[in-house]
């Protein structure tokens, strides 16, 4: 009996004539050297890279064909749809986080100025609108009406302006329903959280959800809204993982006889990957030069054409039927699924803020 070789990975023995372990597949006698380390790394990288480019070109220029090929069984040649989606989404959200930093800062500064302005307004005594003030405002609106052809203002615009100027200066502050001055004094005095929550309106017998909600209002007030937009943006990647299956569910409803739910998920993975590629290109292009709004609009509208062509090629149906179903699916998704999802995203981002 010949000497047996023991596999370093699974500890099982096999004939030394095998170049790879017949039990686990690891290479026999594969000592870890610098050459082995980098050759394996480069080999693995370029194998994925090759499959990436073999997948990328059909994805961009042959709508629906890549998904059809994958569902039909050609899966080793192309990058897995979930892996493809994750790779592109990571790039997109990285760039998205960069371009939204200034927007988040602007929103935080605007909210802080709004809080400070409200605090100043609370300390300024209000003056009631007199009859003389009302007459002066009437004269201003009369002049605006006489010069409408020059100012371009409509009658309804002037009426809104007139109502704003005549608004009672003693109108209550509707920003918050609680006693802000009392809360401010408690915050300045370093009062306990429970005392501050009572000022906002928390009762002892209130449930856990209301306690959480009121606590978030207190946090929002104390931080002057800082970071609220970032909290919303942070929920987007998580929400996408729910939005994609919902998109696949719509496909299942309209194509319930054409494949399993997993097939519709494959279509969804590739379509969302395409969307991320388009938005990534737009972000990168805007880094170089400002793209006109009408071009961005055309690019976004072109994604609907891509969807229709993808439906036709993947589900192998008539173009007119694909156009109709694509329109209904897009309308249902944008007008029903997306708004509801945005509402829950806003609620969740506020509750975890």
Secondary structure, 3 states (H helix, E strand, C coil): CCCEEECCCCCCEEECCCCECCCCCCECCCCCCHHHHHHHHHHHHHHHHHHHHHHHHHHHHCCCHHHHHHHCCCCCCCCCHHHHHHHHHHHHHHHHHHHCHHHHHHHHHHHHHHHHHHHHHHHCCCCCCCHHHHHHHHHHHHHHHHCHHHHCCCHHHHHHHHHHHCCCCCCCCCCCCCCHHHHHHHHHCCCCHHHHHHHHCCCCCCCHHHHHHHHHHHHHHHCCCCCHHHHHHHHHHHHHHHHHHHHHHHHHHHCCCCCCHHHHHHHHHHHHHHHHHHHHHHHHHHHHCCCCHHHHHHHHHHHHHHHHHHHHHHHCCCHHHHHHHHHHHHHHHHHHHHHHHHHHHHHHHHHCC
